[in-house]
């Protein structure tokens, strides 16, 4: 069956529906949903029972880039800076040096066991060098896996920030495959340019995005997520147009926004959480359709060798070397090594050699696809088991709530206070979003002229407003009074 304008909506919606229903029950059997989405795509393809013929790497790459924008942006919004800050150095070491060492180690192994040239081998190593944000975010958060110390923020920071490094290495070694006489120093310059411009642009666009979201006055709440999507794509494309790394820019931008007070922040985060899942499904279905399973069969043997070397040797060595400067128990290092999940990102990066038309592009693509599947199948299904073996997981009864749960769950807090805005108060006329409230305190309701209002970030305070403030800590209530510049700090009920 050929995909046409007339049937693409029907086919797409059916595949989406099947993926959601199948994903609902997949975790009962310990199967990661992302692997399930890939399988459904493969079954629907020309080699499967669906018979849908799709062989367009350019379209797949476009879908992949758009999907990664949403996945990285959603992951960044859900990243708590206070949780990430203590492990920032470890995360950056893993996402830069760790990726480079993985690419080099695996690349030399591929060169040793195949007839690939050294640059072709390093290209393959670069493509699969980064952990996949979609796989890590969905599996850790989908299973609600709680880990000791700062393991979880370390893993999420690494997976969210290491794609830019893998992208730079992929583009660099692809250019060396095409032009072998090109200077190796060009890789260093490309890396510095991409990372520096990407980081600076991400922070600047984060600042700009916050200003735009909080200052623009839109008539409908539903337009704020749409505005944020526009700002996300502007950040990515503008950064890419000046030679920076767009993936790094949108991740930094989203981490910044996720830790700021924004108008309709709950609505924005809920939308991006749903869109991230949609994009994961669409991305994995598309990549499943793109691959021809019969073409993978001849490379299963070599693919298994490469996958096992990556999981058991290249990744652990890269992790242990990258983390040498930091104090950390070896069992934590081993667990970080094990959560080196490969998923959609390597497959998307594998489309670049296809579009470049290099000789071994199809072989590289099929090997990368097999490595990604085996990684999700072997590592993704055993994260909980390995966490127990290494004693790095928390018991079910002491699992802390995730930042998303804290933000989106509208359960009553344990403490409540009524605060009246008096005459001449400096906060009169100010929007709630501009008050810099504590993260664990909310204005649940405002009584104004004997009418109860449900406020949002754009609600401006007026004289004689009675604020119903909820929090889970007495200190947060005191901070609220300080922000509102109330002289009298009440006893907390």
C-alpha positions as CSV (number, residue, x, y, z in Angstrom):
1,X,0.0,0.0,0.0
2,X,1.3,3.4,-0.9
3,X,0.9,6.4,1.4
4,X,-1.2,9.0,-0.4
5,X,-2.9,12.2,0.6
6,X,-6.3,10.3,0.7
7,X,-5.3,7.6,3.1
8,X,-2.5,9.0,5.2
9,X,-4.9,10.4,7.9
10,X,-6.8,7.1,8.2
11,X,-3.6,5.0,8.3
12,X,-1.9,7.4,10.7
13,X,-4.8,7.5,13.1
14,X,-5.2,3.7,13.1
15,X,-1.5,3.2,13.8
16,X,-1.7,5.9,16.5
17,X,-4.7,4.2,18.1
18,X,-3.1,0.8,18.0
19,X,0.1,2.1,19.6
20,X,-1.8,3.8,22.4
21,X,-3.9,0.8,23.2
22,X,-0.9,-1.6,23.0
23,X,1.2,0.7,25.1
24,X,-1.4,0.7,27.8
25,X,-0.7,-2.9,28.6
26,X,2.9,-3.3,27.5
27,X,4.4,-2.5,30.9
28,X,2.6,-5.4,32.5
29,X,5.0,-7.6,30.6
30,X,8.0,-5.3,31.1
31,X,8.1,-4.2,27.5
32,X,9.1,-0.5,26.9
33,X,6.4,1.3,24.9
34,X,9.0,2.8,22.5
35,X,10.0,-0.7,21.4
36,X,6.4,-1.5,20.9
37,X,5.9,1.6,18.7
38,X,8.9,0.5,16.6
39,X,7.5,-3.0,16.2
40,X,4.1,-1.7,15.2
41,X,5.8,0.5,12.5
42,X,7.8,-2.4,11.2
43,X,4.7,-4.7,11.1
44,X,2.8,-1.9,9.2
45,X,5.7,-1.5,6.7
46,X,6.2,-3.2,3.3
47,X,7.9,-6.2,4.9
48,X,5.1,-6.6,7.4
49,X,1.4,-7.4,7.4
50,X,0.4,-3.7,6.7
51,X,2.2,-3.5,3.4
52,X,2.8,0.3,3.6
53,X,5.8,1.2,1.5
54,X,7.8,4.1,2.9
55,X,11.4,4.7,1.8
56,X,12.0,8.4,2.2
57,X,14.9,9.2,4.6
58,X,14.4,12.9,4.0
59,X,10.8,12.9,5.3
60,X,11.9,10.6,8.2
61,X,14.7,13.0,9.1
62,X,12.3,16.0,9.1
63,X,9.8,14.1,11.3
64,X,12.7,13.1,13.6
65,X,14.0,16.7,14.0
66,X,10.5,18.1,14.7
67,X,9.8,15.2,17.2
68,X,13.2,15.7,19.0
69,X,12.3,19.4,19.4
70,X,9.2,18.5,21.3
71,X,10.8,15.7,23.3
72,X,13.8,17.7,24.4
73,X,11.7,20.8,25.1
74,X,9.3,18.8,27.2
75,X,12.1,17.1,29.1
76,X,13.7,20.5,29.8
77,X,10.5,22.0,31.1
78,X,10.2,19.1,33.5
79,X,13.8,19.4,34.7
80,X,14.2,20.9,38.2
81,X,17.2,23.2,38.4
82,X,17.7,22.7,42.1
83,X,17.8,18.9,41.4
84,X,20.2,19.3,38.5
85,X,22.5,21.9,39.9
86,X,24.4,19.5,42.3
87,X,25.1,17.1,39.4
88,X,25.7,19.7,36.7
89,X,29.5,18.9,36.4
90,X,28.9,15.1,36.3
91,X,26.1,15.5,33.7
92,X,28.2,17.7,31.5
93,X,31.2,15.4,31.7
94,X,29.0,12.5,30.6
95,X,27.3,14.4,27.8
96,X,30.6,15.7,26.3
97,X,33.7,13.6,27.2
98,X,31.5,10.5,27.8
99,X,30.0,10.8,24.3
100,X,33.4,11.4,22.7
101,X,35.0,8.4,24.4
102,X,32.0,6.2,23.5
103,X,32.3,7.2,19.8
104,X,36.0,6.6,19.7
105,X,36.0,3.3,21.6
106,X,33.2,1.9,19.5
107,X,34.6,3.3,16.3
108,X,37.9,1.6,16.7
109,X,36.2,-1.7,17.6
110,X,34.1,-1.4,14.4
111,X,37.3,-0.7,12.4
112,X,38.9,-3.8,13.9
113,X,36.1,-6.3,13.1
114,X,34.8,-4.9,9.8
115,X,36.1,-3.7,6.4
116,X,35.0,-0.1,7.2
117,X,37.5,2.7,6.8
118,X,38.5,4.4,10.0
119,X,36.3,7.4,9.3
120,X,33.3,5.2,8.4
121,X,33.9,3.3,11.7
122,X,34.1,6.5,13.7
123,X,30.9,7.8,12.0
124,X,29.0,4.7,13.1
125,X,30.4,5.1,16.6
126,X,29.4,8.8,16.7
127,X,25.8,8.0,15.5
128,X,25.2,5.7,18.5
129,X,27.4,7.5,21.0
130,X,24.6,9.4,22.9
131,X,21.9,8.1,25.2
132,X,18.5,8.7,23.9
133,X,16.4,11.4,25.6
134,X,13.1,9.9,24.5
135,X,14.0,6.5,25.8
136,X,15.4,7.6,29.1
137,X,12.6,10.2,29.9
138,X,9.8,7.8,28.9
139,X,11.2,4.7,30.7
140,X,12.3,6.4,33.9
141,X,9.2,8.5,34.2
142,X,6.8,5.9,32.8
143,X,8.0,3.4,35.4
144,X,8.3,6.1,38.1
145,X,11.6,4.6,38.9
146,X,13.0,6.3,42.0
147,X,16.8,6.2,42.5
148,X,19.1,7.1,45.4
149,X,21.1,10.3,45.7
150,X,21.2,12.3,42.5
151,X,21.2,9.4,40.0
152,X,17.9,10.3,38.3
153,X,18.7,14.0,37.6
154,X,22.2,12.9,36.5
155,X,20.7,10.5,33.9
156,X,18.1,12.9,32.7
157,X,20.6,15.7,32.4
158,X,23.0,13.5,30.4
159,X,20.3,12.2,28.1
160,X,18.8,15.7,27.5
161,X,22.2,17.4,26.8
162,X,24.3,14.8,25.0
163,X,22.5,14.7,21.7
164,X,24.3,17.9,20.5
165,X,27.7,16.3,21.0
166,X,26.7,13.2,19.1
167,X,25.2,15.4,16.3
168,X,28.5,17.4,16.0
169,X,30.6,14.2,15.9
170,X,28.2,12.7,13.3
171,X,28.4,15.7,11.0
172,X,32.1,16.0,11.5
173,X,33.0,12.4,10.7
174,X,30.5,12.3,7.8
175,X,32.3,15.2,6.3
176,X,35.6,13.3,6.8
177,X,34.1,10.3,5.0
178,X,33.2,12.5,2.1
179,X,36.4,14.5,2.1
180,X,39.2,12.4,3.8
181,X,41.8,15.0,3.3
182,X,39.9,17.5,5.4
183,X,41.7,18.7,8.5
184,X,40.8,16.9,11.7
185,X,41.1,20.3,13.4
186,X,37.9,21.3,11.6
187,X,36.1,19.0,14.1
188,X,37.4,20.9,17.0
189,X,36.4,24.2,15.5
190,X,32.9,22.8,14.6
191,X,32.5,21.5,18.2
192,X,33.4,24.8,19.8
193,X,31.2,26.8,17.4
194,X,28.2,24.6,17.8
195,X,28.4,24.3,21.6
196,X,29.2,27.9,22.3
197,X,26.6,29.4,20.0
198,X,24.0,26.8,21.1
199,X,24.5,27.5,24.8
200,X,24.4,31.2,24.5
201,X,21.4,31.2,22.1
202,X,19.5,28.8,24.4
203,X,19.9,31.1,27.4
204,X,19.1,34.3,25.5
205,X,16.0,32.8,23.9
206,X,15.0,31.5,27.3
207,X,15.1,35.0,28.6
208,X,13.3,36.4,25.5
209,X,10.6,33.6,25.7
210,X,9.9,34.3,29.3
211,X,9.4,38.0,28.6
212,X,7.2,37.3,25.6
213,X,5.0,34.7,27.4
214,X,4.5,36.9,30.5
215,X,4.0,40.2,28.7
216,X,1.9,39.4,25.7
217,X,-1.8,39.5,26.4
218,X,-3.6,36.7,24.6
219,X,-7.4,36.4,24.8
220,X,-7.5,32.7,25.1
221,X,-5.5,30.4,27.5
222,X,-5.1,27.8,24.8
223,X,-3.0,30.1,22.7
224,X,-0.2,30.2,25.3
225,X,1.0,26.6,24.5
226,X,0.8,27.5,20.7
227,X,2.9,30.6,21.4
228,X,5.5,28.5,23.3
229,X,5.7,26.1,20.3
230,X,6.4,29.0,18.0
231,X,9.1,30.2,20.4
232,X,10.6,26.7,20.6
233,X,10.9,26.4,16.8
234,X,12.3,30.0,16.5
235,X,15.0,29.0,19.1
236,X,16.0,25.9,17.2
237,X,16.0,27.4,13.7
238,X,17.5,30.7,14.5
239,X,20.4,29.0,16.4
240,X,20.9,26.6,13.6
241,X,21.0,29.4,11.0
242,X,23.9,31.1,12.8
243,X,25.9,27.9,13.1
244,X,24.9,26.9,16.6
245,X,23.5,23.6,17.9
246,X,19.7,23.9,17.8
247,X,19.2,20.9,20.0
248,X,21.3,22.3,22.8
249,X,19.6,25.7,22.5
250,X,16.1,24.4,22.9
251,X,17.1,22.2,25.8
252,X,18.8,25.1,27.7
253,X,15.9,27.4,26.8
254,X,13.3,24.9,28.1
255,X,15.2,24.2,31.3
256,X,15.3,27.9,32.0
257,X,11.6,28.3,31.3
258,X,10.7,25.3,33.4
259,X,12.3,26.9,36.4
260,X,10.6,30.4,36.0
261,X,7.2,31.7,36.9
262,X,5.2,31.7,33.7
263,X,1.6,32.6,32.9
264,X,-0.5,29.5,32.4
265,X,2.6,27.3,33.1
266,X,0.4,24.3,34.0
267,X,-1.4,24.5,30.7
268,X,1.9,24.8,28.8
269,X,3.5,21.9,30.6
270,X,0.5,19.6,30.2
271,X,0.4,20.3,26.5
272,X,4.1,19.6,26.0
273,X,3.9,16.4,28.0
274,X,1.1,15.2,25.7
275,X,2.9,16.4,22.6
276,X,6.1,14.7,23.7
277,X,4.3,11.4,23.9
278,X,2.6,12.0,20.6
279,X,6.0,12.8,19.0
280,X,7.6,9.7,20.4
281,X,4.9,7.6,19.0
282,X,5.0,9.3,15.6
283,X,8.8,9.2,15.5
284,X,9.1,5.5,16.4
285,X,6.3,4.5,14.0
286,X,8.0,6.5,11.2
287,X,11.3,4.9,11.8
288,X,9.7,1.5,12.0
289,X,8.1,2.1,8.6
290,X,11.4,3.3,7.2
291,X,13.4,0.2,8.0
292,X,13.1,-3.0,6.0
293,X,13.4,-5.9,8.4
294,X,14.6,-8.3,5.7
295,X,17.6,-6.0,5.1
296,X,18.6,-6.2,8.7
297,X,18.8,-10.0,8.9
298,X,22.3,-10.2,7.2
299,X,23.7,-7.8,9.8
300,X,22.3,-9.4,12.9
301,X,25.6,-11.1,13.8
302,X,27.8,-8.0,13.4
303,X,25.1,-5.9,14.9
304,X,24.9,-8.1,18.0
305,X,28.7,-7.9,18.4
306,X,28.7,-4.1,18.2
307,X,25.7,-3.8,20.5
308,X,27.3,-6.0,23.2
309,X,30.6,-4.2,22.9
310,X,28.8,-0.9,23.3
311,X,26.7,-2.0,26.3
312,X,29.4,-4.0,28.1
313,X,32.7,-2.2,27.2
314,X,32.6,1.1,25.4
315,X,29.8,2.7,27.5
316,X,31.2,1.6,30.9
317,X,34.7,2.7,30.0
318,X,33.5,6.1,28.9
319,X,31.4,6.5,32.0
320,X,34.2,5.5,34.4
321,X,36.8,7.7,32.7
322,X,34.5,10.7,32.5
323,X,33.6,10.4,36.2
324,X,37.2,10.0,37.5
325,X,37.3,13.5,39.0
326,X,34.1,13.0,41.0
327,X,33.4,11.1,44.2
328,X,30.9,8.5,43.4
329,X,30.3,4.9,44.4
330,X,31.2,2.3,41.8
331,X,27.7,0.8,41.8
332,X,26.3,4.2,40.9
333,X,28.8,4.4,38.0
334,X,27.8,0.9,36.9
335,X,24.1,1.9,36.9
336,X,24.8,5.1,34.9
337,X,26.6,2.8,32.4
338,X,23.6,0.5,32.2
339,X,21.2,3.4,31.5
340,X,23.0,4.2,28.2
341,X,19.8,3.6,26.3
342,X,19.9,4.0,22.5
343,X,16.7,4.7,20.8
344,X,15.3,7.0,18.1
345,X,18.1,9.6,18.1
346,X,20.8,7.3,16.6
347,X,18.3,6.1,14.0
348,X,17.5,9.7,13.0
349,X,21.2,10.5,12.9
350,X,21.7,7.4,10.7
351,X,19.6,9.1,8.0
352,X,22.3,11.7,7.4
353,X,24.7,9.2,5.7
354,X,21.7,8.0,3.7
355,X,20.9,11.5,2.4
356,X,24.7,12.2,1.9
357,X,24.8,9.1,-0.4
358,X,28.0,7.6,1.0
359,X,28.8,4.0,0.0
360,X,28.0,2.1,3.2
361,X,25.1,4.3,4.2
362,X,22.5,1.4,4.1
363,X,24.8,-0.9,6.1
364,X,25.3,1.8,8.7
365,X,21.6,2.5,9.0
366,X,20.7,-1.2,9.4
367,X,23.4,-1.8,12.0
368,X,22.3,1.3,14.0
369,X,18.7,0.2,13.9
370,X,19.6,-3.2,15.3
371,X,21.8,-1.6,18.0
372,X,19.0,0.7,19.0
373,X,16.4,-2.1,19.2
374,X,18.7,-4.4,21.2
375,X,19.6,-1.6,23.6
376,X,16.0,-0.8,24.4
377,X,15.2,-4.5,24.6
378,X,18.1,-5.5,26.8
379,X,18.7,-2.4,28.9
380,X,15.2,-0.8,28.9
381,X,13.5,-3.9,30.2
382,X,16.0,-4.4,33.0
383,X,16.4,-0.9,34.6
384,X,14.4,-1.8,37.7
385,X,16.1,-5.2,38.1
386,X,19.6,-3.8,37.8
387,X,18.7,-0.9,40.2
388,X,17.8,-3.6,42.8
389,X,20.9,-5.6,42.1
390,X,23.1,-2.6,42.6
391,X,21.1,-1.3,45.5
392,X,20.6,2.2,43.9
393,X,16.8,2.1,43.9
394,X,14.4,3.5,46.6
395,X,11.7,1.3,48.1
396,X,8.2,2.0,46.8
397,X,7.0,3.5,50.1
398,X,9.7,6.3,50.1
399,X,9.6,7.2,46.4
400,X,9.7,11.0,46.1
401,X,7.1,12.7,43.8
402,X,8.5,13.8,40.4
403,X,8.6,17.5,39.6
404,X,5.8,17.0,37.1
405,X,3.6,15.3,39.7
406,X,4.3,18.2,42.1
407,X,3.4,20.8,39.6
408,X,0.5,19.2,37.8
409,X,-1.3,17.5,40.6
410,X,-3.8,19.9,42.2
411,X,-4.1,18.2,45.6
412,X,-4.6,20.3,48.7
413,X,-1.5,21.3,50.6
414,X,-1.2,20.7,54.3
415,X,-1.1,24.3,55.3
416,X,-3.5,27.1,54.5
417,X,-3.5,30.9,55.2
418,X,-5.7,33.8,54.3
419,X,-3.8,37.0,53.4
420,X,-5.5,40.3,52.8
421,X,-3.9,42.9,50.4
422,X,-4.1,46.1,52.4
423,X,-4.4,49.7,51.2
424,X,-1.2,51.0,49.7
425,X,0.4,47.6,49.3
426,X,3.2,47.7,46.8
427,X,1.9,44.5,45.1
428,X,-1.4,46.1,44.1
429,X,-1.7,46.0,40.3
430,X,1.0,43.4,39.9
431,X,0.5,40.1,38.1
432,X,0.9,36.9,40.2
433,X,3.5,35.7,37.8
434,X,5.7,38.7,38.6
435,X,5.7,38.1,42.4
436,X,8.3,35.4,42.4
437,X,6.3,33.1,44.7
438,X,8.0,30.1,46.3
439,X,7.8,26.9,44.2
440,X,5.9,25.1,46.9
441,X,3.3,27.8,47.6
442,X,0.3,28.6,45.5
443,X,-2.6,31.1,45.5
444,X,-5.5,28.6,45.3
445,X,-8.3,31.2,45.3
446,X,-8.9,35.0,45.7
447,X,-11.9,36.4,47.4
448,X,-12.7,39.8,45.7
449,X,-15.9,41.7,46.4
450,X,-17.5,38.6,48.0
451,X,-16.8,36.7,44.8
452,X,-14.3,33.8,44.7
453,X,-11.9,33.7,41.7
454,X,-9.6,31.0,40.5
455,X,-6.4,32.9,39.7
456,X,-3.7,32.3,37.1
457,X,-0.4,33.9,36.4
458,X,-1.9,36.8,34.6
459,X,-4.3,37.7,37.4
460,X,-3.5,41.2,38.8
461,X,-3.9,41.7,42.6
462,X,-6.2,44.5,43.8
463,X,-6.7,46.2,47.1
464,X,-8.7,44.2,49.7
465,X,-8.1,40.9,47.8
466,X,-8.2,38.0,50.2
467,X,-5.6,35.4,49.1
468,X,-6.1,31.7,50.0
469,X,-2.5,30.5,50.0
470,X,-1.7,26.8,50.2
471,X,1.7,25.3,51.0
472,X,3.4,22.2,52.5
473,X,6.0,24.1,54.5
474,X,5.6,26.9,57.1
475,X,8.7,28.5,55.7
476,X,7.1,29.0,52.4
477,X,4.1,30.8,54.0
478,X,6.6,33.1,55.7
479,X,8.3,33.7,52.3
480,X,4.9,34.6,50.8
481,X,4.4,37.2,53.6
482,X,7.9,38.6,52.9
483,X,7.1,38.9,49.1
484,X,3.9,40.7,49.9
485,X,5.8,42.9,52.4
486,X,3.4,42.2,55.2
487,X,4.8,43.3,58.6
488,X,3.1,40.7,60.6
489,X,4.1,37.1,60.1
490,X,1.1,35.0,61.3
491,X,1.1,31.7,63.1
492,X,0.7,28.9,60.6
493,X,-2.4,26.8,60.8
